[in-house]
Amino acid sequence: MKISFQGELGSYSHQACSEAFPNAVPLPCSTFEMAMDQVKEGNAQYTIIPVENSTYGRVADAYYLLPNSGLFIIKEHFLRVHINLLALPGVSLSEIKTAVSHTVLLGQCRKFLSKNNIKPLSGIDTAGSAKIVSESSDRSQSALASPLAGKIYGLDALGIEIEDMKNNTTRFLIMANKKQDLDLSKNAKFMTTIVFQVRNIPAALYKAMGGFATNNVNMVKLESYMVSGSFTSTQFYADIEGHPDEEKVKRALDELIFFTSMFKILGVYECHEFRKLNS
């Protein structure tokens, strides 16, 4: 089984892939679109896409691509993000002058870098930065990346779990070509992900959301973004607790649909254990 992801081998997406599907063959891709296309073309069974980080926030590109990807969300995965300072074998921390990585990771290790007088340098991505350091002979250069990247590219960890926020976590969505069949008879908690556009009437969003309150359906995420470059057309992404076949969820969605001009279910899947433990 193959699973595609955006980034180099050793990226956090690769690590999430290894955790979610330990026996899968990783298929690295340059972009999110390419990762999704691998599934649509039958070259991979699944793709894994990061959608939000507890420190950085949402991954905007992913939200724009999800509604029209033609794929279905079949699983979610939460990855605890540990950041290591990686350098060439035999190099000491005192020799390090610069650290290269994705801008997001640089911002998550400010305390460590400042304490050790290391200058942050922006790179394309995390694993790619580790690869660059491994191919360089510059002993003063380091990379901020995952422990997996250190193993793959043969680098030493001079700083382990140096992230400022110790609860740093990224949520991933796993997508496939087909919807999955879920057994409602077993005692499981489900998530439903939807996208919709409200009708152009006064208080449409307020009215559309009312069904979730009156039916006691918990909405854990609501994102809005413009579509087609228009300032008057807004699309909404939402994660709700429950399965569409549950009576209360069905009533809430029926009320929502009444006030929308577009509505689509992107996926129905079991809650990840992380969500259960942190609810």
Backbone as CSV, one residue per row, in Angstrom:
resi,resn,N_x,N_y,N_z,CA_x,CA_y,CA_z,C_x,C_y,C_z
1,MET,0.835,-1.189,0.000,0.000,0.000,0.000,0.876,1.246,0.000
2,LYS,0.522,2.226,-0.839,1.261,3.474,-0.921,0.397,4.617,-0.391
3,ILE,1.041,5.562,0.273,0.364,6.760,0.754,1.204,7.977,0.384
4,SER,0.580,8.946,-0.275,1.295,10.127,-0.768,1.205,11.269,0.243
5,PHE,2.179,12.150,0.180,2.210,13.327,1.052,3.062,14.406,0.410
6,GLN,2.874,15.626,0.856,3.666,16.743,0.346,4.930,16.870,1.185
7,GLY,6.064,16.949,0.524,7.316,17.145,1.240,8.338,16.067,0.930
8,GLU,9.510,16.224,1.551,10.599,15.266,1.385,10.426,14.106,2.369
9,LEU,11.154,13.024,2.129,11.245,11.966,3.129,11.822,12.558,4.410
10,GLY,11.208,12.257,5.521,11.655,12.815,6.788,10.839,14.004,7.242
11,SER,9.882,14.443,6.418,9.015,15.563,6.806,8.039,15.103,7.878
12,TYR,7.347,16.060,8.485,6.354,15.695,9.502,5.174,14.955,8.874
13,SER,4.881,15.249,7.622,3.839,14.498,6.925,4.264,13.043,6.749
14,HIS,5.545,12.825,6.450,6.077,11.467,6.347,5.972,10.763,7.699
15,GLN,6.290,11.480,8.775,6.198,10.889,10.107,4.753,10.521,10.442
16,ALA,3.809,11.427,10.104,2.393,11.138,10.345,1.946,9.922,9.549
17,CYS,2.423,9.829,8.304,2.124,8.673,7.455,2.614,7.388,8.106
18,SER,3.813,7.416,8.671,4.397,6.224,9.295,3.632,5.813,10.539
19,GLU,3.098,6.792,11.264,2.322,6.480,12.461,0.945,5.927,12.105
20,ALA,0.294,6.543,11.118,-1.061,6.142,10.749,-1.084,4.824,9.986
21,PHE,-0.064,4.607,9.147,0.020,3.382,8.338,1.465,2.863,8.392
22,PRO,1.832,2.169,9.473,3.232,1.756,9.670,3.808,0.927,8.530
23,ASN,2.985,0.186,7.815,3.498,-0.704,6.769,3.367,-0.129,5.361
24,ALA,2.897,1.124,5.265,2.688,1.736,3.947,4.007,2.197,3.333
25,VAL,4.038,2.238,2.013,5.193,2.780,1.282,4.967,4.277,1.102
26,PRO,5.857,5.131,1.630,5.671,6.577,1.505,5.945,7.068,0.094
27,LEU,5.127,7.990,-0.379,5.270,8.527,-1.729,5.359,10.051,-1.637
28,PRO,6.574,10.606,-1.543,6.727,12.059,-1.403,6.364,12.803,-2.684
29,CYS,5.746,13.972,-2.526,5.331,14.805,-3.663,5.714,16.264,-3.400
30,SER,5.838,17.024,-4.476,6.269,18.419,-4.352,5.181,19.328,-3.815
31,THR,3.919,19.039,-4.142,2.818,19.911,-3.755,1.648,19.088,-3.213
32,PHE,0.716,19.787,-2.542,-0.501,19.123,-2.079,-1.299,18.581,-3.260
33,GLU,-1.363,19.373,-4.345,-2.115,18.939,-5.532,-1.561,17.632,-6.089
34,MET,-0.245,17.539,-6.164,0.383,16.327,-6.690,0.102,15.133,-5.785
35,ALA,0.106,15.365,-4.479,-0.174,14.284,-3.527,-1.595,13.768,-3.715
36,MET,-2.544,14.690,-3.904,-3.934,14.288,-4.134,-4.095,13.587,-5.475
37,ASP,-3.388,14.077,-6.471,-3.483,13.478,-7.818,-2.996,12.031,-7.827
38,GLN,-2.021,11.707,-6.984,-1.514,10.335,-6.936,-2.624,9.360,-6.558
39,VAL,-3.544,9.811,-5.696,-4.670,8.964,-5.302,-5.690,8.894,-6.429
40,LYS,-6.001,10.039,-7.024,-6.990,10.065,-8.105,-6.545,9.245,-9.305
41,GLU,-5.231,9.179,-9.530,-4.700,8.431,-10.666,-4.421,6.965,-10.338
42,GLY,-4.666,6.585,-9.088,-4.496,5.195,-8.699,-3.086,4.786,-8.339
43,ASN,-2.180,5.753,-8.194,-0.796,5.441,-7.843,-0.598,5.277,-6.338
44,ALA,-1.571,5.740,-5.565,-1.520,5.610,-4.107,-2.933,5.346,-3.598
45,GLN,-3.032,4.606,-2.510,-4.342,4.316,-1.932,-4.876,5.502,-1.142
46,TYR,-3.960,6.221,-0.474,-4.358,7.345,0.371,-3.381,8.502,0.196
47,THR,-3.839,9.680,0.612,-2.934,10.817,0.776,-3.177,11.407,2.147
48,ILE,-2.148,11.964,2.754,-2.265,12.549,4.081,-1.899,14.028,3.988
49,ILE,-2.822,14.892,4.443,-2.694,16.335,4.244,-2.797,17.059,5.592
50,PRO,-1.819,17.908,5.942,-1.936,18.684,7.185,-2.936,19.826,7.001
51,VAL,-3.791,20.029,7.992,-4.803,21.089,7.865,-4.696,22.158,8.957
52,GLU,-4.112,21.820,10.110,-3.965,22.830,11.150,-2.925,22.409,12.170
53,ASN,-2.317,23.424,12.791,-1.312,23.213,13.827,-1.692,24.038,15.054
54,SER,-1.524,23.457,16.230,-1.955,24.117,17.455,-1.201,25.414,17.733
55,THR,0.014,25.552,17.167,0.805,26.774,17.367,0.681,27.724,16.181
56,TYR,0.763,27.190,14.980,0.798,28.004,13.766,-0.587,28.366,13.243
57,GLY,-1.562,27.496,13.458,-2.905,27.748,12.935,-3.190,26.887,11.708
58,ARG,-4.104,27.341,10.862,-4.548,26.524,9.739,-3.550,26.535,8.589
59,VAL,-3.580,25.477,7.793,-2.795,25.386,6.566,-3.718,25.830,5.437
60,ALA,-3.630,27.096,5.069,-4.612,27.703,4.165,-4.726,26.980,2.829
61,ASP,-3.604,26.581,2.247,-3.633,25.931,0.931,-4.485,24.671,0.947
62,ALA,-4.412,23.928,2.046,-5.167,22.678,2.133,-6.663,22.936,2.106
63,TYR,-7.109,23.973,2.806,-8.542,24.260,2.866,-9.105,24.650,1.503
64,TYR,-8.303,25.321,0.702,-8.763,25.695,-0.638,-8.870,24.486,-1.559
65,LEU,-8.014,23.494,-1.324,-7.971,22.336,-2.218,-8.989,21.256,-1.858
66,LEU,-9.311,21.115,-0.597,-10.163,20.009,-0.144,-11.519,19.918,-0.854
67,PRO,-12.282,21.030,-0.981,-13.635,20.905,-1.535,-13.697,20.358,-2.954
68,ASN,-12.708,20.668,-3.779,-12.748,20.263,-5.183,-11.747,19.165,-5.514
69,SER,-11.232,18.511,-4.488,-10.213,17.483,-4.719,-10.787,16.218,-5.343
70,GLY,-12.100,15.981,-5.147,-12.698,14.743,-5.624,-12.419,13.557,-4.721
71,LEU,-11.758,13.810,-3.579,-11.418,12.752,-2.629,-12.303,12.853,-1.390
72,PHE,-12.279,11.795,-0.583,-13.098,11.740,0.621,-12.211,11.529,1.850
73,ILE,-12.517,12.237,2.918,-11.786,12.072,4.168,-12.243,10.771,4.831
74,ILE,-11.285,9.904,5.141,-11.643,8.624,5.742,-11.015,8.439,7.132
75,LYS,-10.179,9.403,7.529,-9.497,9.251,8.812,-8.837,10.571,9.176
76,GLU,-8.651,10.831,10.468,-7.854,11.957,10.918,-6.702,11.434,11.766
77,HIS,-5.615,12.202,11.817,-4.457,11.801,12.617,-3.847,13.038,13.254
78,PHE,-3.541,12.938,14.543,-2.898,14.031,15.262,-1.448,13.654,15.545
79,LEU,-0.529,14.509,15.137,0.900,14.256,15.309,1.495,15.250,16.300
80,ARG,2.078,14.743,17.365,2.814,15.599,18.296,4.121,15.995,17.634
81,VAL,4.317,17.303,17.433,5.468,17.810,16.685,6.653,18.033,17.621
82,HIS,7.668,17.188,17.465,8.926,17.366,18.194,9.972,17.897,17.217
83,ILE,10.690,18.926,17.639,11.680,19.577,16.777,13.078,19.358,17.341
84,ASN,13.968,18.861,16.496,15.369,18.669,16.879,16.266,19.609,16.092
85,LEU,17.371,20.005,16.719,18.414,20.745,16.011,19.399,19.714,15.474
86,LEU,19.508,19.625,14.156,20.295,18.568,13.507,21.542,19.149,12.850
87,ALA,22.653,18.455,12.997,23.915,18.918,12.426,24.730,17.727,11.934
88,LEU,25.815,18.018,11.226,26.706,16.977,10.717,27.292,16.164,11.871
89,PRO,27.548,14.889,11.662,28.125,14.046,12.718,29.432,14.630,13.254
90,GLY,29.568,14.618,14.583,30.802,15.087,15.210,30.849,16.563,15.516
91,VAL,29.865,17.328,15.048,29.833,18.781,15.300,29.269,19.028,16.702
92,SER,29.840,20.005,17.408,29.346,20.380,18.740,28.401,21.566,18.628
93,LEU,27.571,21.755,19.634,26.602,22.848,19.636,27.291,24.208,19.560
94,SER,28.451,24.330,20.175,29.171,25.607,20.179,29.640,26.023,18.791
95,GLU,29.742,25.075,17.858,30.177,25.392,16.492,29.033,25.935,15.631
96,ILE,27.791,25.705,16.037,26.632,26.055,15.219,26.376,27.562,15.233
97,LYS,26.292,28.150,14.035,26.036,29.589,13.877,24.665,29.863,13.250
98,THR,24.177,28.929,12.415,22.900,29.151,11.726,22.033,27.890,11.806
99,ALA,20.717,28.119,11.724,19.755,27.009,11.670,18.775,27.300,10.542
100,VAL,18.674,26.378,9.600,17.784,26.565,8.457,16.570,25.648,8.602
101,SER,15.392,26.153,8.244,14.181,25.353,8.285,13.039,26.154,7.678
102,HIS,11.856,25.529,7.629,10.651,26.241,7.220,10.387,27.366,8.215
103,THR,9.876,28.489,7.720,9.636,29.656,8.567,8.807,29.306,9.799
104,VAL,7.834,28.437,9.641,6.961,28.067,10.757,7.758,27.444,11.891
105,LEU,8.679,26.531,11.566,9.471,25.880,12.604,10.444,26.845,13.267
106,LEU,10.997,27.754,12.483,11.914,28.746,13.058,11.213,29.555,14.144
107,GLY,9.946,29.888,13.887,9.191,30.675,14.857,8.805,29.893,16.092
108,GLN,8.913,28.560,16.024,8.524,27.722,17.154,9.706,27.338,18.041
109,CYS,10.908,27.829,17.691,12.105,27.497,18.475,12.902,28.757,18.827
110,ARG,12.212,29.869,18.980,12.900,31.149,19.212,13.752,31.127,20.487
111,LYS,13.225,30.545,21.549,13.941,30.569,22.834,15.266,29.833,22.747
112,PHE,15.246,28.648,22.144,16.469,27.852,22.032,17.491,28.549,21.140
113,LEU,17.040,29.061,20.003,17.959,29.723,19.071,18.571,30.963,19.696
114,SER,17.758,31.741,20.400,18.259,32.965,21.040,19.258,32.634,22.145
115,LYS,18.940,31.636,22.942,19.812,31.240,24.057,21.183,30.806,23.559
116,ASN,21.241,30.175,22.394,22.500,29.642,21.868,23.096,30.507,20.754
117,ASN,22.550,31.724,20.590,23.075,32.681,19.593,23.144,32.079,18.191
118,ILE,22.080,31.380,17.809,22.005,30.758,16.486,21.082,31.584,15.611
119,LYS,21.562,31.942,14.428,20.784,32.773,13.508,19.817,31.907,12.696
120,PRO,18.518,32.237,12.702,17.561,31.457,11.901,17.611,31.844,10.433
121,LEU,17.567,30.857,9.553,17.549,31.082,8.111,16.356,30.344,7.512
122,SER,15.577,31.031,6.704,14.374,30.434,6.130,14.725,29.470,5.002
123,GLY,14.145,28.261,5.066,14.341,27.258,4.036,13.017,26.865,3.397
124,ILE,13.055,26.010,2.399,11.848,25.600,1.684,10.949,24.770,2.580
125,ASP,11.517,23.760,3.242,10.747,22.930,4.163,11.683,22.315,5.185
126,THR,11.134,21.532,6.095,11.926,21.016,7.213,12.873,19.899,6.783
127,ALA,12.317,18.849,6.172,13.154,17.720,5.762,14.131,18.124,4.661
128,GLY,13.676,19.012,3.768,14.569,19.512,2.720,15.757,20.258,3.304
129,SER,15.525,20.979,4.401,16.613,21.688,5.069,17.608,20.701,5.676
130,ALA,17.090,19.626,6.263,17.969,18.598,6.819,18.802,17.948,5.716
131,LYS,18.191,17.730,4.581,18.903,17.131,3.449,20.034,18.039,2.982
132,ILE,19.764,19.342,2.927,20.784,20.317,2.503,21.974,20.295,3.457
133,VAL,21.693,20.265,4.764,22.768,20.234,5.759,23.591,18.958,5.607
134,SER,22.929,17.838,5.351,23.647,16.557,5.218,24.567,16.539,4.008
135,GLU,24.234,17.327,2.985,25.033,17.365,1.759,26.080,18.474,1.775
136,SER,26.118,19.242,2.867,27.056,20.355,2.985,28.251,19.949,3.846
137,SER,29.330,20.674,3.680,30.507,20.443,4.535,30.660,21.551,5.566
138,ASP,29.653,22.415,5.658,29.697,23.558,6.578,29.317,23.100,7.986
139,ARG,30.299,23.056,8.879,30.075,22.578,10.240,29.291,23.579,11.095
140,SER,29.167,24.798,10.629,28.459,25.814,11.413,26.965,25.849,11.092
141,GLN,26.542,25.037,10.125,25.154,25.046,9.679,24.372,23.894,10.305
142,SER,23.130,24.169,10.667,22.262,23.135,11.230,20.871,23.256,10.619
143,ALA,19.999,22.306,10.950,18.618,22.330,10.465,17.674,22.037,11.623
144,LEU,16.497,22.616,11.554,15.419,22.283,12.489,14.468,21.344,11.759
145,ALA,14.324,20.139,12.283,13.493,19.150,11.586,13.085,18.046,12.562
146,SER,12.414,17.049,12.028,11.897,15.955,12.844,13.003,14.976,13.213
147,PRO,12.815,14.194,14.271,13.767,13.129,14.585,13.913,12.145,13.425
148,LEU,12.817,11.900,12.699,12.864,11.006,11.544,13.813,11.527,10.477
149,ALA,13.811,12.848,10.251,14.710,13.442,9.256,16.159,13.238,9.659
150,GLY,16.436,13.343,10.958,17.802,13.121,11.433,18.281,11.710,11.130
151,LYS,17.399,10.734,11.313,17.764,9.345,11.031,17.980,9.122,9.545
152,ILE,17.081,9.668,8.727,17.157,9.437,7.280,18.412,10.057,6.676
153,TYR,18.778,11.255,7.139,19.903,11.972,6.520,21.198,11.879,7.328
154,GLY,21.208,11.010,8.344,22.452,10.729,9.065,23.001,11.903,9.845
155,LEU,22.136,12.692,10.471,22.562,13.867,11.230,22.475,13.610,12.728
156,ASP,23.299,14.324,13.483,23.264,14.237,14.939,22.286,15.261,15.498
157,ALA,21.608,14.895,16.570,20.693,15.828,17.247,21.442,16.540,18.364
158,LEU,21.673,17.841,18.165,22.377,18.647,19.174,21.387,19.298,20.148
159,GLY,20.139,19.301,19.762,19.066,19.777,20.627,17.845,18.913,20.389
160,ILE,17.287,18.341,21.433,16.170,17.413,21.296,14.897,18.021,21.891
161,GLU,13.818,17.992,21.094,12.523,18.543,21.515,12.684,19.974,22.037
162,ILE,13.187,20.840,21.164,13.508,22.214,21.554,12.377,23.195,21.242
163,GLU,11.207,22.680,20.844,10.083,23.556,20.535,9.661,24.346,21.775
164,ASP,9.264,25.607,21.568,8.839,26.468,22.674,7.565,25.958,23.328
165,MET,6.607,25.526,22.492,5.320,25.060,22.991,5.336,23.543,23.080
166,LYS,5.187,23.024,24.286,5.312,21.585,24.499,4.056,20.792,24.139
167,ASN,3.013,21.516,23.721,1.805,20.811,23.257,1.626,20.960,21.745
168,ASN,2.709,21.287,21.058,2.670,21.533,19.616,2.185,20.286,18.865
169,THR,1.030,20.412,18.205,0.396,19.265,17.554,-0.175,19.670,16.201
170,THR,-0.024,18.804,15.209,-0.585,19.047,13.880,-1.660,18.007,13.592
171,ARG,-2.777,18.482,13.043,-3.856,17.578,12.640,-3.754,17.323,11.143
172,PHE,-3.850,16.050,10.765,-3.805,15.631,9.366,-5.130,14.982,8.991
173,LEU,-5.505,15.114,7.725,-6.643,14.401,7.174,-6.130,13.380,6.169
174,ILE,-6.649,12.172,6.257,-6.276,11.100,5.336,-7.420,10.916,4.351
175,MET,-7.111,10.953,3.051,-8.137,10.984,2.018,-7.973,9.833,1.035
176,ALA,-9.113,9.380,0.507,-9.133,8.263,-0.433,-10.092,8.556,-1.572
177,ASN,-10.104,7.676,-2.572,-10.972,7.844,-3.737,-12.434,7.561,-3.433
178,LYS,-12.672,6.712,-2.418,-14.031,6.283,-2.122,-14.390,6.559,-0.670
179,LYS,-15.690,6.738,-0.440,-16.172,6.852,0.931,-15.996,5.509,1.621
180,GLN,-15.916,5.544,2.949,-15.807,4.296,3.685,-17.132,3.946,4.352
181,ASP,-17.360,2.663,4.526,-18.553,2.202,5.235,-18.246,2.144,6.725
182,LEU,-19.076,2.811,7.525,-18.871,2.866,8.963,-19.989,2.126,9.678
183,ASP,-19.631,1.414,10.722,-20.590,0.636,11.491,-21.121,1.483,12.643
184,LEU,-22.367,1.951,12.502,-22.965,2.782,13.540,-23.369,1.977,14.765
185,SER,-23.413,0.672,14.640,-23.848,-0.151,15.759,-22.800,-0.233,16.864
186,LYS,-21.527,-0.053,16.500,-20.500,-0.101,17.538,-20.394,1.259,18.220
187,ASN,-19.973,1.236,19.447,-19.963,2.448,20.268,-18.744,3.303,19.943
188,ALA,-18.803,4.008,18.819,-17.693,4.850,18.381,-18.162,6.290,18.214
189,LYS,-17.220,7.214,18.359,-17.513,8.623,18.123,-17.065,8.982,16.716
190,PHE,-17.926,9.710,16.007,-17.642,10.056,14.620,-17.510,11.562,14.438
191,MET,-16.783,11.919,13.383,-16.686,13.306,12.930,-17.230,13.385,11.512
192,THR,-17.867,14.501,11.200,-18.327,14.766,9.842,-17.762,16.104,9.402
193,THR,-17.138,16.125,8.234,-16.569,17.357,7.693,-17.396,17.810,6.499
194,ILE,-17.793,19.081,6.505,-18.655,19.615,5.451,-18.099,20.936,4.932
195,VAL,-18.491,21.291,3.716,-18.277,22.637,3.184,-19.618,23.141,2.661
196,PHE,-19.841,24.439,2.759,-21.112,24.990,2.292,-20.977,26.482,2.011
197,GLN,-21.899,26.991,1.209,-22.055,28.425,0.975,-23.492,28.789,1.319
198,VAL,-23.663,29.867,2.079,-25.017,30.254,2.481,-25.683,31.078,1.382
199,ARG,-27.017,31.042,1.373,-27.776,31.840,0.415,-27.600,33.319,0.719
200,ASN,-27.768,34.150,-0.300,-27.581,35.590,-0.156,-28.842,36.241,0.412
201,ILE,-29.103,35.961,1.703,-30.244,36.549,2.409,-29.759,37.052,3.766
202,PRO,-30.444,38.012,4.364,-30.013,38.553,5.664,-29.923,37.464,6.736
203,ALA,-28.839,37.521,7.506,-28.617,36.614,8.638,-28.616,35.141,8.224
204,ALA,-28.203,34.853,7.000,-28.237,33.473,6.504,-27.352,32.551,7.342
205,LEU,-26.150,32.998,7.691,-25.246,32.134,8.459,-25.809,31.887,9.857
206,TYR,-26.341,32.915,10.469,-26.943,32.776,11.796,-28.075,31.746,11.766
207,LYS,-28.921,31.857,10.755,-30.046,30.927,10.632,-29.564,29.505,10.322
208,ALA,-28.536,29.401,9.487,-28.022,28.086,9.112,-27.398,27.365,10.302
209,MET,-26.785,28.124,11.208,-26.126,27.541,12.370,-27.116,27.171,13.464
210,GLY,-28.304,27.706,13.396,-29.270,27.493,14.461,-29.611,26.041,14.704
211,GLY,-29.634,25.240,13.647,-29.993,23.839,13.778,-29.020,23.040,14.616
212,PHE,-27.761,23.442,14.646,-26.776,22.727,15.454,-27.017,22.985,16.941
213,ALA,-27.423,24.219,17.270,-27.698,24.545,18.669,-28.969,23.853,19.158
214,THR,-30.033,23.943,18.378,-31.315,23.382,18.817,-31.303,21.864,18.870
215,ASN,-30.408,21.243,18.095,-30.327,19.779,18.087,-29.148,19.242,18.898
216,ASN,-28.472,20.152,19.607,-27.374,19.767,20.494,-26.260,19.022,19.761
217,VAL,-25.898,19.558,18.583,-24.785,18.998,17.802,-23.587,19.931,17.949
218,ASN,-22.471,19.383,18.376,-21.285,20.188,18.635,-20.491,20.438,17.359
219,MET,-20.260,21.706,17.034,-19.403,22.083,15.914,-18.059,22.490,16.491
220,VAL,-17.019,21.721,16.158,-15.713,21.949,16.774,-14.820,22.854,15.937
221,LYS,-15.202,23.079,14.672,-14.392,23.968,13.830,-15.252,24.592,12.748
222,LEU,-15.053,25.903,12.522,-15.727,26.619,11.444,-14.738,27.596,10.842
223,GLU,-14.424,27.422,9.571,-13.498,28.294,8.846,-14.232,28.932,7.672
224,SER,-13.913,30.179,7.384,-14.481,30.847,6.215,-13.366,31.336,5.311
225,TYR,-13.623,31.331,4.006,-12.647,31.873,3.054,-13.366,32.234,1.764
226,MET,-12.799,33.212,1.070,-13.383,33.671,-0.179,-13.218,32.622,-1.272
227,VAL,-14.152,32.618,-2.224,-14.056,31.724,-3.380,-14.086,32.544,-4.654
228,SER,-13.345,32.077,-5.634,-13.302,32.711,-6.963,-12.878,34.170,-6.912
229,GLY,-12.094,34.524,-5.893,-11.585,35.888,-5.795,-12.642,36.937,-5.542
230,SER,-13.795,36.517,-5.048,-14.900,37.455,-4.834,-14.994,37.860,-3.367
231,PHE,-15.246,39.143,-3.118,-15.411,39.625,-1.758,-16.835,39.390,-1.246
232,THR,-17.726,38.937,-2.105,-19.119,38.735,-1.705,-19.507,37.262,-1.625
233,SER,-18.618,36.388,-2.093,-18.908,34.957,-2.072,-17.989,34.266,-1.066
234,THR,-18.573,33.709,-0.015,-17.795,33.093,1.052,-18.165,31.629,1.202
235,GLN,-17.141,30.809,1.360,-17.344,29.383,1.573,-16.948,29.041,2.998
236,PHE,-17.644,28.096,3.602,-17.375,27.708,4.971,-17.000,26.233,5.036
237,TYR,-16.027,25.954,5.890,-15.589,24.594,6.186,-15.934,24.333,7.641
238,ALA,-16.502,23.173,7.952,-16.888,22.881,9.333,-16.636,21.418,9.670
239,ASP,-16.205,21.187,10.909,-16.116,19.851,11.486,-17.161,19.752,12.578
240,ILE,-18.003,18.744,12.521,-19.014,18.552,13.546,-18.899,17.158,14.131
241,GLU,-19.306,17.025,15.379,-19.291,15.721,16.024,-20.559,14.955,15.657
242,GLY,-20.395,13.687,15.289,-21.536,12.857,14.979,-21.544,12.369,13.540
243,HIS,-22.442,11.450,13.252,-22.607,10.835,11.932,-23.886,11.370,11.287
244,PRO,-23.881,11.635,9.979,-25.075,12.185,9.309,-26.333,11.329,9.462
245,ASP,-26.170,10.033,9.748,-27.338,9.170,9.916,-27.930,9.229,11.324
246,GLU,-27.209,9.862,12.262,-27.778,10.080,13.588,-28.907,11.098,13.458
247,GLU,-30.004,10.868,14.153,-31.192,11.690,13.973,-30.932,13.161,14.249
248,LYS,-30.235,13.471,15.320,-30.007,14.879,15.661,-29.095,15.563,14.645
249,VAL,-28.107,14.821,14.121,-27.207,15.382,13.115,-27.963,15.592,11.807
250,LYS,-28.806,14.636,11.456,-29.610,14.743,10.234,-30.504,15.983,10.280
251,ARG,-31.145,16.228,11.414,-32.014,17.406,11.540,-31.209,18.691,11.419
252,ALA,-30.032,18.732,12.040,-29.178,19.930,11.984,-28.713,20.208,10.558
253,LEU,-28.328,19.147,9.838,-27.864,19.314,8.459,-29.006,19.710,7.529
254,ASP,-30.197,19.158,7.767,-31.359,19.541,6.952,-31.651,21.035,7.088
255,GLU,-31.542,21.552,8.300,-31.787,22.983,8.512,-30.683,23.812,7.865
256,LEU,-29.454,23.333,7.969,-28.335,24.034,7.329,-28.545,24.092,5.822
257,ILE,-28.886,22.967,5.210,-29.045,22.883,3.756,-30.112,23.845,3.250
258,PHE,-31.160,24.057,4.045,-32.240,24.957,3.647,-31.730,26.369,3.387
259,PHE,-30.670,26.772,4.101,-30.169,28.134,3.970,-28.887,28.211,3.135
260,THR,-28.542,27.142,2.422,-27.306,27.146,1.644,-27.572,27.067,0.147
261,SER,-26.634,27.605,-0.614,-26.671,27.485,-2.071,-25.760,26.366,-2.550
262,MET,-24.856,25.900,-1.671,-23.971,24.777,-1.969,-23.678,24.051,-0.672
263,PHE,-23.729,22.731,-0.697,-23.456,21.920,0.490,-22.811,20.616,0.042
264,LYS,-21.746,20.212,0.737,-21.050,18.980,0.373,-20.450,18.352,1.630
265,ILE,-20.613,17.034,1.754,-19.951,16.285,2.826,-18.608,15.789,2.298
266,LEU,-17.533,16.215,2.936,-16.192,15.821,2.495,-15.748,14.494,3.099
267,GLY,-16.364,14.123,4.233,-15.975,12.859,4.833,-16.652,12.607,6.158
268,VAL,-16.805,11.340,6.478,-17.311,10.895,7.773,-16.326,9.847,8.284
269,TYR,-15.846,9.986,9.511,-14.768,9.131,9.988,-14.770,9.085,11.512
270,GLU,-14.104,8.075,12.058,-14.023,7.945,13.505,-13.083,8.999,14.094
271,CYS,-13.432,9.476,15.288,-12.562,10.417,15.997,-11.228,9.750,16.324
272,HIS,-10.156,10.486,16.163,-8.840,9.997,16.556,-8.752,9.954,18.078
273,GLU,-7.932,9.051,18.598,-7.791,8.894,20.044,-7.366,10.189,20.723
274,PHE,-6.554,11.000,20.054,-6.106,12.274,20.611,-7.303,13.179,20.925
275,ARG,-8.270,13.201,20.028,-9.443,14.033,20.229,-10.265,13.530,21.422
276,LYS,-10.366,12.217,21.549,-11.116,11.640,22.662,-10.461,11.987,24.003
277,LEU,-9.131,11.928,24.042,-8.410,12.185,25.296,-8.395,13.654,25.658
278,ASN,-8.572,14.547,24.665,-8.482,15.983,24.925,-9.839,16.686,24.826
279,SER,-10.922,15.912,24.810,-12.257,16.499,24.733,-12.763,16.905,26.109
